[in-house]
Amino acid sequence: MRGRWADAVWLLVFGLASSAWCLTAATRLGATFDEPLYVKAGLVNWRTGSNKLLMRAGTMPLPVDVQTLPAYLWERHRGQPFDPVADLDTVLPVCRAANLVFWWLLLVYTMRLGRTFGGAWGGRLAVALVACDPNLLGHAALATTDIALLASMMVFIYHFHHNYQPDAGWTRRVLFPGVLYGLALATKASAMAFVPQAMLVLGLWSLARAGVLTPPAGSSLREKGVHLWHATYQLRKDIFVIGLIGFITVFVYCGSDWGTEPTFIKWADGLPEGDLKRVMTPVSRDLKIFTNAGEGLLHQIKHNFRGHGTYLLGRWYDRATPAYFPLALSMKVPLPAIVLLLAALVVHPRRLLLPTAGVALILFAFLPNCRVQIGIRFVFTLMVLTYITAAAAVARGWADQRTGASARVVPRALVGALLAALVATAAWVWPNGLSYFNQAWGGSETGRFLLHDSNYDWGQGVPELRAWNDAHNDGRPLSVWYFGSDPAVSRPPLEAVHLSVLPLRSADDAVTYCPTKYLAVSVSHFSNNPAPFPQHKARLEWARGQTPVARTTYFLIYQLRD
């Protein structure tokens, strides 16, 4: 009982401290690229029941529903709807605070998984690693979907591990995991790939632990293969049914507008004359099942198949590069966490042989298939499972030491020092967890030269720029060439100037388009695609040839005139 109370206090301390980090950081950050759409779409969904805006963007609705519910209840109470643009500064902090529901769910299940594989101290160390990771904190402070997916993955992994047993009933073994899979799909389409990989590893682990996979003595290699195939029949069947239940769940959750799909009608009308067109033309007009979850899932499948250009180590790649995520992890994971993992690996590598490590490894092997390389947030599940594995391995060593089974442990003093360093790192980087880079790569100051998008500048720097303008430009008008979607960039005294698309007159026509003394340029323009339009390329080359007179975290500031 004392151990449970200690766990509760530990969780409460790290949960409250990390929540305070998130709530205070959120007040210092402007809207990131996705948040204005999520706020608008969430309020529309609560008012009308339609997820069309989210499905068109490939965003699953569960996190957005949770985050915008308090704002919707608030507007119902006051009797006047919020304008998602004009009132964004009022609504966004409420939506961001609601994201802490998923943050606490993540912390609770991180502790439960750590306890499962490493005892009490496994859970405590895992919570500390997660609660103090600057990348996770940075995203927990936002009204986005990545922490929600991470929490749903930990919930699924915990319950699947405990419920999937060869002798378990159908409800426990299949139905419950299927519903959890559906809820994970409702948080983010990435669960479509992540959950089956987790089921495969955890299911094989369960069968191996029960002795089901052990072939008869003296079996040949072929006989062993045949035995393995037959022994995993039920697992393969269960994974299929769990997947089916999951898709039914997400389709039910997302609902439908029960309308036609204009693009389907256009496609049918454009078919050449013949039997196919005669069939598909009326079908496209009579099939009133849209909008539905399939649109959002299909959007993300196509997005990943097409891939995305990326920026890595100062170079733009038009296509995804296999080195992206391994290098990004080496840059973004805090050094204390890396040292702890290496210490556990050196001291007793067999203690790392856990189901969480297996899932992390298969996710790591899957990375070359992740072709949307715009943020480390896409591998948060891999990161947290690695943290849980390292924490459990360290704690198992301490338990072995107490029983005399082994004296090879990671010293408690070293672990304490690493956790203290991790806490200091989280405090030092506040409020800019998104743009954290570890010191091995030069720290956050060099981050903009290494990675782009949500790894560093996701459009969140407008409040800091406004403060700079008040302090150094006496609050006078300031032209801004901005990357992002924060509507505050167009509110006086800031003046958004769309240099990427304005007609090109001369190589230095930016001065003509910007009548103000200063021009602020988002640092993302120097790391995003350098040539989406001829105008953008020309203005970018002009900016590279200028010397900034000042900078904020996310903007370079140029003086255009005296």
VONU-616372 format. One record per residue (C-alpha): residue in three letters; x, z negated, y negated. Coordinates in steps of 0.5 Angstrom, whole numbers, plus 500, padded with zeros to 3 digits. Layout:
<recs>
{"Ala" {X Z Y}}
...
</recs>
This chain:
<recs>
{"Met" {500 500 500}}
{"Arg" {506 498 495}}
{"Gly" {508 505 497}}
{"Arg" {502 509 495}}
{"Trp" {502 505 488}}
{"Ala" {509 507 487}}
{"Asp" {507 514 488}}
{"Ala" {501 513 483}}
{"Val" {505 510 478}}
{"Trp" {510 516 479}}
{"Leu" {505 521 478}}
{"Leu" {502 518 472}}
{"Val" {508 517 468}}
{"Phe" {511 524 470}}
{"Gly" {504 527 469}}
{"Leu" {503 524 462}}
{"Ala" {509 525 459}}
{"Ser" {509 533 461}}
{"Ser" {502 533 459}}
{"Ala" {504 530 452}}
{"Trp" {510 536 452}}
{"Cys" {505 541 453}}
{"Leu" {500 539 448}}
{"Thr" {505 538 443}}
{"Ala" {508 544 444}}
{"Ala" {502 548 444}}
{"Thr" {501 546 437}}
{"Arg" {507 549 435}}
{"Leu" {506 556 438}}
{"Gly" {502 562 436}}
{"Ala" {498 566 441}}
{"Thr" {502 569 446}}
{"Phe" {500 577 448}}
{"Asp" {495 575 453}}
{"Glu" {491 569 450}}
{"Pro" {487 573 445}}
{"Leu" {484 577 450}}
{"Tyr" {483 571 455}}
{"Val" {479 567 450}}
{"Lys" {475 573 448}}
{"Ala" {473 575 455}}
{"Gly" {472 568 457}}
{"Leu" {467 566 452}}
{"Val" {463 573 453}}
{"Asn" {463 571 460}}
{"Trp" {460 564 459}}
{"Arg" {455 568 454}}
{"Thr" {453 574 458}}
{"Gly" {455 573 465}}
{"Ser" {460 579 465}}
{"Asn" {467 579 467}}
{"Lys" {468 586 465}}
{"Leu" {473 585 460}}
{"Leu" {477 581 465}}
{"Met" {476 586 471}}
{"Arg" {478 592 466}}
{"Ala" {485 588 465}}
{"Gly" {486 586 472}}
{"Thr" {485 579 470}}
{"Met" {481 574 475}}
{"Pro" {477 570 472}}
{"Leu" {477 563 475}}
{"Pro" {483 560 470}}
{"Val" {480 563 464}}
{"Asp" {473 560 466}}
{"Val" {476 553 466}}
{"Gln" {480 554 460}}
{"Thr" {474 557 456}}
{"Leu" {469 552 458}}
{"Pro" {470 547 453}}
{"Ala" {470 552 447}}
{"Tyr" {463 555 450}}
{"Leu" {460 548 450}}
{"Trp" {463 546 443}}
{"Glu" {460 553 441}}
{"Arg" {453 551 444}}
{"His" {453 544 441}}
{"Arg" {455 546 434}}
{"Gly" {449 552 435}}
{"Gln" {454 558 432}}
{"Pro" {458 562 437}}
{"Phe" {466 562 435}}
{"Asp" {469 569 433}}
{"Pro" {475 570 438}}
{"Val" {479 573 432}}
{"Ala" {477 569 426}}
{"Asp" {477 562 430}}
{"Leu" {482 563 435}}
{"Asp" {487 558 431}}
{"Thr" {481 553 432}}
{"Val" {479 555 439}}
{"Leu" {486 556 443}}
{"Pro" {488 549 443}}
{"Val" {482 547 446}}
{"Cys" {483 552 451}}
{"Arg" {490 551 452}}
{"Ala" {489 543 453}}
{"Ala" {484 545 459}}
{"Asn" {489 549 463}}
{"Leu" {492 542 464}}
{"Val" {487 541 469}}
{"Phe" {491 546 473}}
{"Trp" {497 543 471}}
{"Trp" {495 536 474}}
{"Leu" {492 539 480}}
{"Leu" {499 543 481}}
{"Leu" {503 536 480}}
{"Val" {498 532 485}}
{"Tyr" {499 538 491}}
{"Thr" {507 538 490}}
{"Met" {507 531 491}}
{"Arg" {503 531 497}}
{"Leu" {507 537 500}}
{"Gly" {513 533 498}}
{"Arg" {511 527 502}}
{"Thr" {508 531 508}}
{"Phe" {516 534 509}}
{"Gly" {520 528 506}}
{"Gly" {516 522 506}}
{"Ala" {515 518 499}}
{"Trp" {521 520 496}}
{"Gly" {520 527 498}}
{"Gly" {514 527 494}}
{"Arg" {517 523 488}}
{"Leu" {523 528 487}}
{"Ala" {519 534 488}}
{"Val" {514 532 482}}
{"Ala" {520 530 478}}
{"Leu" {523 537 479}}
{"Val" {516 541 477}}
{"Ala" {514 536 472}}
{"Cys" {521 537 468}}
{"Asp" {522 545 469}}
{"Pro" {522 548 462}}
{"Asn" {519 554 465}}
{"Leu" {513 551 468}}
{"Leu" {512 547 462}}
{"Gly" {512 553 457}}
{"His" {507 556 461}}
{"Ala" {503 550 462}}
{"Ala" {502 549 455}}
{"Leu" {498 556 454}}
{"Ala" {492 559 456}}
{"Thr" {494 564 461}}
{"Thr" {493 564 469}}
{"Asp" {500 563 472}}
{"Ile" {500 555 473}}
{"Ala" {493 556 476}}
{"Leu" {495 561 481}}
{"Leu" {501 556 482}}
{"Ala" {496 550 483}}
{"Ser" {492 554 488}}
{"Met" {498 556 492}}
{"Met" {500 549 493}}
{"Val" {493 547 495}}
{"Phe" {492 553 500}}
{"Ile" {499 551 503}}
{"Tyr" {498 544 504}}
{"His" {491 545 507}}
{"Phe" {493 551 511}}
{"His" {499 547 514}}
{"His" {495 541 516}}
{"Asn" {488 544 518}}
{"Tyr" {491 550 522}}
{"Gln" {492 547 529}}
{"Pro" {491 551 536}}
{"Asp" {486 546 538}}
{"Ala" {482 545 531}}
{"Gly" {475 548 530}}
{"Trp" {473 554 527}}
{"Thr" {471 551 520}}
{"Arg" {477 547 519}}
{"Arg" {482 553 522}}
{"Val" {479 559 519}}
{"Leu" {473 558 514}}
{"Phe" {476 552 510}}
{"Pro" {482 556 509}}
{"Gly" {478 563 508}}
{"Val" {475 559 502}}
{"Leu" {481 557 499}}
{"Tyr" {484 564 499}}
{"Gly" {478 567 496}}
{"Leu" {479 561 490}}
{"Ala" {486 563 490}}
{"Leu" {484 570 489}}
{"Ala" {480 568 483}}
{"Thr" {486 566 480}}
{"Lys" {490 571 480}}
{"Ala" {491 578 484}}
{"Ser" {498 576 486}}
{"Ala" {495 571 491}}
{"Met" {493 578 495}}
{"Ala" {500 578 497}}
{"Phe" {502 571 497}}
{"Val" {497 568 501}}
{"Pro" {498 572 507}}
{"Gln" {505 571 507}}
{"Ala" {504 564 507}}
{"Met" {499 564 513}}
{"Leu" {504 568 517}}
{"Val" {510 563 516}}
{"Leu" {505 556 517}}
{"Gly" {501 559 523}}
{"Leu" {508 561 527}}
{"Trp" {511 554 525}}
{"Ser" {504 551 528}}
{"Leu" {504 555 534}}
{"Ala" {512 553 535}}
{"Arg" {511 546 534}}
{"Ala" {505 546 539}}
{"Gly" {510 549 544}}
{"Val" {505 555 544}}
{"Leu" {511 560 543}}
{"Thr" {515 558 548}}
{"Pro" {516 563 554}}
{"Pro" {516 561 561}}
{"Ala" {523 559 564}}
{"Gly" {527 565 566}}
{"Ser" {523 571 562}}
{"Ser" {527 577 560}}
{"Leu" {527 580 553}}
{"Arg" {521 584 554}}
{"Glu" {517 579 558}}
{"Lys" {519 574 552}}
{"Gly" {516 579 547}}
{"Val" {510 580 551}}
{"His" {509 573 551}}
{"Leu" {510 572 543}}
{"Trp" {505 578 542}}
{"His" {499 575 547}}
{"Ala" {501 568 544}}
{"Thr" {500 570 537}}
{"Tyr" {493 574 538}}
{"Gln" {489 568 536}}
{"Leu" {493 567 529}}
{"Arg" {493 575 528}}
{"Lys" {485 574 529}}
{"Asp" {485 568 525}}
{"Ile" {489 571 519}}
{"Phe" {484 577 519}}
{"Val" {478 573 519}}
{"Ile" {481 568 513}}
{"Gly" {482 574 509}}
{"Leu" {475 577 510}}
{"Ile" {472 570 508}}
{"Gly" {477 570 502}}
{"Phe" {475 577 499}}
{"Ile" {467 575 500}}
{"Thr" {469 569 496}}
{"Val" {472 572 491}}
{"Phe" {467 578 490}}
{"Val" {461 572 490}}
{"Tyr" {465 568 485}}
{"Cys" {466 574 480}}
{"Gly" {459 577 481}}
{"Ser" {457 584 478}}
{"Asp" {454 587 472}}
{"Trp" {450 591 477}}
{"Gly" {451 597 473}}
{"Thr" {454 604 474}}
{"Glu" {462 606 473}}
{"Pro" {463 611 468}}
{"Thr" {470 613 471}}
{"Phe" {467 614 478}}
{"Ile" {461 619 475}}
{"Lys" {466 623 471}}
{"Trp" {470 624 477}}
{"Ala" {464 626 481}}
{"Asp" {462 631 476}}
{"Gly" {469 634 475}}
{"Leu" {469 635 483}}
{"Pro" {469 643 485}}
{"Glu" {463 646 487}}
{"Gly" {461 644 494}}
{"Asp" {458 639 499}}
{"Leu" {463 633 497}}
{"Lys" {460 634 489}}
{"Arg" {453 635 492}}
{"Val" {454 628 495}}
{"Met" {458 624 490}}
{"Thr" {454 626 484}}
{"Pro" {448 622 486}}
{"Val" {452 617 489}}
{"Ser" {456 615 483}}
{"Arg" {450 615 479}}
{"Asp" {446 611 484}}
{"Leu" {451 606 486}}
{"Lys" {450 600 481}}
{"Ile" {455 595 484}}
{"Phe" {460 595 478}}
{"Thr" {463 591 475}}
{"Asn" {466 587 481}}
{"Ala" {472 583 483}}
{"Gly" {475 590 487}}
{"Glu" {476 593 480}}
{"Gly" {481 587 478}}
{"Leu" {484 587 485}}
{"Leu" {485 595 485}}
{"His" {488 595 478}}
{"Gln" {493 590 480}}
{"Ile" {495 594 486}}
{"Lys" {496 600 482}}
{"His" {499 597 476}}
{"Asn" {504 594 481}}
{"Phe" {505 601 485}}
{"Arg" {506 604 478}}
{"Gly" {511 599 477}}
{"His" {514 597 470}}
{"Gly" {520 598 466}}
{"Thr" {524 592 465}}
{"Tyr" {530 589 461}}
{"Leu" {536 586 464}}
{"Leu" {543 584 462}}
{"Gly" {542 588 455}}
{"Arg" {540 594 458}}
{"Trp" {533 598 459}}
{"Tyr" {531 600 466}}
{"Asp" {525 605 466}}
{"Arg" {523 603 473}}
{"Ala" {523 596 477}}
{"Thr" {530 594 479}}
{"Pro" {532 590 485}}
{"Ala" {537 585 482}}
{"Tyr" {531 583 477}}
{"Phe" {528 577 480}}
{"Pro" {535 574 483}}
{"Leu" {538 575 477}}
{"Ala" {532 572 473}}
{"Leu" {532 566 477}}
{"Ser" {539 565 476}}
{"Met" {538 565 469}}
{"Lys" {532 561 468}}
{"Val" {532 555 473}}
{"Pro" {535 549 470}}
{"Leu" {542 547 473}}
{"Pro" {540 540 475}}
{"Ala" {535 543 480}}
{"Ile" {540 549 482}}
{"Val" {546 543 483}}
{"Leu" {541 539 487}}
{"Leu" {539 545 492}}
{"Leu" {546 546 493}}
{"Ala" {548 539 494}}
{"Ala" {542 539 500}}
{"Leu" {545 545 503}}
{"Val" {552 543 503}}
{"Val" {551 536 506}}
{"His" {546 537 511}}
{"Pro" {543 544 511}}
{"Arg" {539 543 517}}
{"Arg" {534 538 513}}
{"Leu" {532 544 509}}
{"Leu" {529 548 515}}
{"Leu" {522 546 513}}
{"Pro" {515 551 513}}
{"Thr" {516 551 505}}
{"Ala" {523 554 506}}
{"Gly" {520 559 511}}
{"Val" {515 561 506}}
{"Ala" {520 561 500}}
{"Leu" {525 565 504}}
{"Ile" {519 570 506}}
{"Leu" {517 571 498}}
{"Phe" {524 572 496}}
{"Ala" {525 577 501}}
{"Phe" {518 580 498}}
{"Leu" {521 581 491}}
{"Pro" {523 588 492}}
{"Asn" {516 590 492}}
{"Cys" {514 586 486}}
{"Arg" {515 592 481}}
{"Val" {512 589 475}}
{"Gln" {518 585 472}}
{"Ile" {516 582 466}}
{"Gly" {517 575 467}}
{"Ile" {520 570 472}}
{"Arg" {512 567 472}}
{"Phe" {511 572 478}}
{"Val" {516 568 482}}
{"Phe" {513 561 480}}
{"Thr" {511 560 487}}
{"Leu" {518 561 490}}
{"Met" {521 556 485}}
{"Val" {516 551 487}}
{"Leu" {517 551 494}}
{"Thr" {524 551 493}}
{"Tyr" {524 545 489}}
{"Ile" {519 542 494}}
{"Thr" {524 544 500}}
{"Ala" {530 541 496}}
{"Ala" {527 534 495}}
{"Ala" {524 533 502}}
{"Ala" {531 535 505}}
{"Val" {534 530 500}}
{"Ala" {529 524 502}}
{"Arg" {530 526 509}}
{"Gly" {537 524 509}}
{"Trp" {536 518 505}}
{"Ala" {531 516 511}}
{"Asp" {536 518 516}}
{"Gln" {541 513 513}}
{"Arg" {536 507 513}}
{"Thr" {535 508 520}}
{"Gly" {542 510 522}}
{"Ala" {541 517 524}}
{"Ser" {546 520 519}}
{"Ala" {550 518 514}}
{"Arg" {551 525 511}}
{"Val" {546 524 504}}
{"Val" {546 527 497}}
{"Pro" {548 520 493}}
{"Arg" {542 517 490}}
{"Ala" {547 516 484}}
{"Leu" {548 524 483}}
{"Val" {540 525 484}}
{"Gly" {539 520 479}}
{"Ala" {544 523 474}}
{"Leu" {541 530 476}}
{"Leu" {534 528 474}}
{"Ala" {536 525 468}}
{"Ala" {539 531 466}}
{"Leu" {533 535 467}}
{"Val" {529 530 463}}
{"Ala" {534 531 457}}
{"Thr" {533 539 458}}
{"Ala" {526 539 458}}
{"Ala" {526 535 451}}
{"Trp" {532 539 448}}
{"Val" {528 546 449}}
{"Trp" {521 543 447}}
{"Pro" {517 547 444}}
{"Asn" {520 553 447}}
{"Gly" {520 553 454}}
{"Leu" {518 560 455}}
{"Ser" {525 562 452}}
{"Tyr" {529 557 456}}
{"Phe" {535 560 459}}
{"Asn" {540 555 463}}
{"Gln" {547 554 460}}
{"Ala" {551 558 465}}
{"Trp" {548 564 462}}
{"Gly" {549 561 455}}
{"Gly" {543 557 454}}
{"Ser" {537 559 450}}
{"Glu" {540 562 444}}
{"Thr" {543 568 448}}
{"Gly" {536 569 452}}
{"Arg" {534 575 448}}
{"Phe" {540 579 450}}
{"Leu" {538 578 458}}
{"Leu" {531 578 459}}
{"His" {525 580 455}}
{"Asp" {517 579 455}}
{"Ser" {514 573 457}}
{"Asn" {522 570 459}}
{"Tyr" {523 570 452}}
{"Asp" {519 573 446}}
{"Trp" {511 573 448}}
{"Gly" {509 574 441}}
{"Gln" {508 566 440}}
{"Gly" {513 566 434}}
{"Val" {508 567 428}}
{"Pro" {507 560 426}}
{"Glu" {515 559 426}}
{"Leu" {515 565 422}}
{"Arg" {510 563 417}}
{"Ala" {514 556 416}}
{"Trp" {520 560 414}}
{"Asn" {517 564 409}}
{"Asp" {514 558 406}}
{"Ala" {521 555 405}}
{"His" {525 561 404}}
{"Asn" {520 566 400}}
{"Asp" {516 561 396}}
{"Gly" {510 563 401}}
{"Arg" {510 571 398}}
{"Pro" {508 577 402}}
{"Leu" {512 578 408}}
{"Ser" {512 585 412}}
{"Val" {512 584 419}}
{"Trp" {514 589 425}}
{"Tyr" {511 585 430}}
{"Phe" {511 585 438}}
{"Gly" {504 581 441}}
{"Ser" {497 580 439}}
{"Asp" {496 574 435}}
{"Pro" {491 576 429}}
{"Ala" {495 571 425}}
{"Val" {500 576 424}}
{"Ser" {495 580 419}}
{"Arg" {493 574 415}}
{"Pro" {496 573 408}}
{"Pro" {502 572 406}}
{"Leu" {504 576 412}}
{"Glu" {503 583 413}}
{"Ala" {503 587 419}}
{"Val" {507 593 419}}
{"His" {506 598 425}}
{"Leu" {513 601 424}}
{"Ser" {512 604 431}}
{"Val" {507 609 430}}
{"Leu" {507 610 422}}
{"Pro" {509 617 421}}
{"Leu" {516 618 420}}
{"Arg" {518 621 414}}
{"Ser" {526 619 414}}
{"Ala" {531 615 417}}
{"Asp" {530 609 413}}
{"Asp" {523 610 411}}
{"Ala" {521 603 413}}
{"Val" {523 601 406}}
{"Thr" {518 605 403}}
{"Tyr" {513 602 408}}
{"Cys" {514 595 407}}
{"Pro" {513 593 399}}
{"Thr" {516 586 400}}
{"Lys" {522 583 399}}
{"Tyr" {523 581 407}}
{"Leu" {522 585 413}}
{"Ala" {521 580 419}}
{"Val" {522 584 426}}
{"Ser" {520 581 433}}
{"Val" {526 580 437}}
{"Ser" {522 584 443}}
{"His" {523 590 439}}
{"Phe" {530 590 441}}
{"Ser" {529 589 448}}
{"Asn" {523 593 450}}
{"Asn" {522 600 452}}
{"Pro" {527 603 446}}
{"Ala" {523 610 446}}
{"Pro" {516 609 447}}
{"Phe" {514 614 441}}
{"Pro" {519 618 436}}
{"Gln" {517 613 430}}
{"His" {519 607 434}}
{"Lys" {526 610 436}}
{"Ala" {528 612 429}}
{"Arg" {526 605 426}}
{"Leu" {529 601 432}}
{"Glu" {536 605 430}}
{"Trp" {535 604 423}}
{"Ala" {534 596 424}}
{"Arg" {540 596 429}}
{"Gly" {544 599 423}}
{"Gln" {542 593 418}}
{"Thr" {545 586 418}}
{"Pro" {539 581 418}}
{"Val" {540 575 413}}
{"Ala" {536 570 417}}
{"Arg" {532 569 423}}
{"Thr" {527 565 427}}
{"Thr" {527 564 434}}
{"Tyr" {523 570 435}}
{"Phe" {524 574 429}}
{"Leu" {530 577 425}}
{"Ile" {529 578 418}}
{"Tyr" {532 583 413}}
{"Gln" {532 583 406}}
{"Leu" {530 590 403}}
{"Arg" {530 589 396}}
{"Asp" {532 584 391}}
</recs>
